[in-house]
Amino acid sequence: MLAGIVTLNVVSLSYTSSGGKIAARSEALARQNALLRAKLTKDLSGPRIENVAAANGLVIPAPSDIEYLSAGDEYAKVAARRIEGGLLTASDAAAPVAPPAEPAIPTSTPTVPPAPAPTP
């Protein structure tokens, strides 16, 4: 009977010891995760992204310079003609091409819809 009690105490102590190791490892991982989250937040911060963009020649437009376009059938037709003519490609380094013959897509939303283009 004494051997059984001693065995139970030894098993209990080993579980306590391994539980403590697991808790310590869990805390270490939690600290490591917190450090990684802080690093990620810093890496994705606005000023850092702005600096990288500026180093690559990009600029942040003034709020008054930002305009939104409405997509319409006429824009889809112009884009389709440009794709068919090779003016728009999927490659990163497209060969230089001559400017399109049709008028450029306006940079602001027109107040009056454009007249339909004559069909060939």
Backbone hydrogen bonds, N-H to C=O, Kabsch-Sander energy under -0.5 kcal/mol:
donor,donor_aa,acceptor,acceptor_aa,energy
5,I,1,M,-2.0
6,V,2,L,-2.3
7,T,3,A,-2.4
8,L,4,G,-2.4
9,N,5,I,-2.2
10,V,6,V,-2.4
11,V,7,T,-2.5
12,S,8,L,-2.5
13,L,9,N,-2.5
14,S,10,V,-2.2
15,Y,11,V,-2.3
16,T,12,S,-2.2
17,S,13,L,-2.5
18,S,14,S,-2.6
19,G,15,Y,-2.5
20,G,16,T,-2.1
21,K,17,S,-2.0
22,I,18,S,-2.3
23,A,19,G,-2.4
24,A,20,G,-2.4
25,R,21,K,-2.4
26,S,22,I,-2.5
27,E,23,A,-2.4
28,A,24,A,-2.2
29,L,25,R,-2.4
30,A,26,S,-2.2
31,R,27,E,-2.3
32,Q,28,A,-2.4
33,N,29,L,-2.7
34,A,30,A,-2.1
35,L,31,R,-2.2
36,L,32,Q,-2.4
37,R,33,N,-2.6
38,A,34,A,-2.1
39,K,35,L,-2.3
40,L,36,L,-2.5
41,T,37,R,-2.5
42,K,38,A,-2.1
43,D,39,K,-2.8
44,L,40,L,-2.0
45,S,42,K,-1.3
49,I,45,S,-2.2
50,E,46,G,-2.8
51,N,47,P,-2.4
52,V,48,R,-2.4
53,A,49,I,-2.6
54,A,50,E,-2.6
55,A,51,N,-2.3
56,N,52,V,-1.0
56,N,53,A,-0.6
57,G,54,A,-1.7
58,L,53,A,-2.8
65,D,62,A,-2.1
66,I,62,A,-0.5
66,I,63,P,-1.0
67,E,65,D,-0.5
71,A,69,L,-0.5
75,Y,72,G,-0.6
76,A,72,G,-1.8
77,K,73,D,-2.5
78,V,74,E,-1.9
79,A,75,Y,-2.5
80,A,76,A,-2.5
81,R,77,K,-2.3
82,R,78,V,-2.2
83,I,79,A,-2.5
84,E,80,A,-2.7
85,G,81,R,-2.2
86,G,83,I,-1.3
87,L,82,R,-2.6
88,L,82,R,-1.1
94,A,92,D,-0.6
